[in-house]
């Protein structure tokens, strides 16, 4: 379950990155959508790190060897 959550958050980060690149190319300089996309990406990165720490701490991501 934790691996699925990590994959979903990572894919959401990539999507936010692509959307932000689109905003950078299309919007004028007064648009705030690029900043909003960055905020979403930073929040997702924090969530991803928290999920990784949780997974390693509770053994959900421990190596099987």
FENJOGI-V991437 format. One record per residue. RES is the residue in three letters. SS is DSSP state (a for helix, b for strand, c for the rest). Layout:
res: (RES	RES)
ss: (SS	SS)
This chain:
res: (UNK	UNK	UNK	UNK	UNK	UNK	UNK	UNK	UNK	UNK	UNK	UNK	UNK	UNK	UNK	UNK	UNK	UNK	UNK	UNK	UNK	UNK	UNK	UNK	UNK	UNK	UNK	UNK	UNK	UNK	UNK	UNK	UNK	UNK	UNK	UNK	UNK	UNK	UNK	UNK	UNK	UNK	UNK	UNK	UNK	UNK	UNK	UNK	UNK	UNK	UNK	UNK	UNK	UNK	UNK	UNK	UNK	UNK	UNK	UNK	UNK	UNK	UNK	UNK	UNK)
ss: (c	a	a	a	a	a	a	a	a	a	a	a	a	a	a	a	a	a	a	a	a	a	a	a	a	a	c	c	c	c	c	c	a	a	a	a	a	a	a	a	a	a	a	a	a	a	a	a	a	a	a	a	a	a	a	a	a	c	c	c	c	c	c	c	c)
